[in-house]
Amino acid sequence: MDFDAWVVNLATGTATHESGFVLQVEGNPRDPSAINPNNFPSNLSYIDQARLMRCGVEVLAKAAVGSNVDYSLSGTTDIESLKSQAVKDREALAKQFADRTDKPERSLLSLKKNK
């Protein structure tokens, strides 16, 4: 297995290995606040899984060094600045339907006891 075959997407904070393994980091890729591994290959030993995860974090960190994305010191990323125009358009359309004035009134479900 080639542990260096990665496709990096800094906008989403993900690195995808050719085996289908996906590693997503939260915060600054050079110093992530959380790491979310997903879809490990089934034939991989625990040692190789750890190695694959370590290589993925290293690839993301190296890609972030050369990027022009400004990560704040707190480790959080301004998500709005990373969204594409298509995503912003879809969110605006969804908000338009959610904020309709002619929505029917629906009863509210509550777990509070009536006094």
C-alpha positions as semicolon CSV with decimal commas, in nm:
position;residue;x (nm);y (nm);z (nm)
1;M;0,000;0,000;0,000
2;D;0,124;0,346;-0,091
3;F;0,095;0,557;0,224
4;D;0,171;0,875;0,027
5;A;-0,119;0,861;-0,222
6;W;-0,347;1,137;-0,089
7;V;-0,585;1,396;-0,232
8;V;-0,609;1,700;-0,004
9;N;-0,898;1,947;0,018
10;L;-0,806;2,228;0,257
11;A;-1,144;2,398;0,219
12;T;-1,313;2,103;0,391
13;G;-1,010;1,998;0,596
14;T;-1,005;1,649;0,445
15;A;-0,745;1,418;0,302
16;T;-0,866;1,118;0,099
17;H;-0,638;0,820;0,046
18;E;-0,650;0,612;-0,272
19;S;-0,789;0,322;-0,063
20;G;-1,102;0,525;0,020
21;F;-0,992;0,621;0,372
22;V;-1,098;0,977;0,459
23;L;-0,935;1,185;0,730
24;Q;-1,100;1,509;0,837
25;V;-0,944;1,759;1,076
26;E;-1,109;2,039;1,267
27;G;-0,932;2,368;1,315
28;N;-0,590;2,444;1,179
29;P;-0,451;2,147;0,980
30;R;-0,102;2,225;1,114
31;D;-0,233;2,188;1,472
32;P;-0,579;2,025;1,456
33;S;-0,819;2,038;1,748
34;A;-0,986;1,712;1,639
35;I;-0,925;1,432;1,389
36;N;-1,210;1,229;1,241
37;P;-1,099;0,913;1,056
38;N;-1,353;0,741;0,836
39;N;-1,371;0,435;0,611
40;F;-1,056;0,241;0,703
41;P;-0,977;-0,040;0,457
42;S;-1,096;-0,369;0,608
43;N;-0,774;-0,560;0,542
44;L;-0,551;-0,313;0,731
45;S;-0,392;-0,402;1,064
46;Y;-0,417;-0,162;1,358
47;I;-0,054;-0,061;1,313
48;D;-0,111;0,023;0,946
49;Q;-0,430;0,211;1,036
50;A;-0,231;0,427;1,278
51;R;0,038;0,478;1,015
52;L;-0,221;0,575;0,753
53;M;-0,379;0,823;0,992
54;R;-0,039;0,974;1,084
55;C;0,054;1,007;0,715
56;G;-0,280;1,177;0,644
57;V;-0,227;1,433;0,918
58;E;0,124;1,502;0,789
59;V;-0,002;1,549;0,432
60;L;-0,268;1,795;0,550
61;A;-0,016;1,988;0,759
62;K;0,228;2,013;0,467
63;A;-0,049;2,130;0,235
64;A;-0,158;2,395;0,485
65;V;0,193;2,540;0,506
66;G;0,186;2,635;0,139
67;S;-0,174;2,758;0,136
68;N;-0,295;3,116;0,162
69;V;-0,576;3,027;0,405
70;D;-0,540;3,228;0,724
71;Y;-0,613;3,017;1,030
72;S;-0,681;3,198;1,353
73;L;-0,468;3,138;1,661
74;S;-0,757;2,968;1,839
75;G;-0,756;2,687;1,583
76;T;-1,092;2,773;1,429
77;T;-1,149;2,851;1,064
78;D;-1,388;3,110;0,922
79;I;-1,614;2,865;0,740
80;E;-1,799;3,139;0,549
81;S;-1,481;3,247;0,369
82;L;-1,415;2,890;0,255
83;K;-1,761;2,823;0,107
84;S;-1,798;2,829;-0,269
85;Q;-2,051;3,057;-0,435
86;A;-2,267;2,754;-0,525
87;V;-2,290;2,652;-0,159
88;K;-2,380;3,007;-0,059
89;D;-2,651;3,016;-0,328
90;R;-2,801;2,685;-0,209
91;E;-2,804;2,806;0,153
92;A;-2,976;3,130;0,049
93;L;-3,240;2,932;-0,140
94;A;-3,298;2,704;0,160
95;K;-3,328;3,006;0,389
96;Q;-3,581;3,158;0,151
97;F;-3,805;2,853;0,187
98;A;-3,753;2,830;0,563
99;D;-3,846;3,195;0,620
100;R;-4,172;3,188;0,424
101;T;-4,453;3,399;0,569
102;D;-4,727;3,168;0,439
103;K;-4,608;2,863;0,631
104;P;-4,890;2,671;0,799
105;E;-4,909;2,685;1,177
106;R;-4,808;2,359;1,337
107;S;-4,849;2,254;1,695
108;L;-4,534;2,270;1,903
109;L;-4,404;1,954;2,064
110;S;-4,283;2,017;2,417
111;L;-4,165;1,793;2,696
112;K;-4,252;2,050;2,962
113;K;-4,530;1,962;3,201
114;N;-4,831;2,188;3,204
115;K;-4,896;2,348;3,543
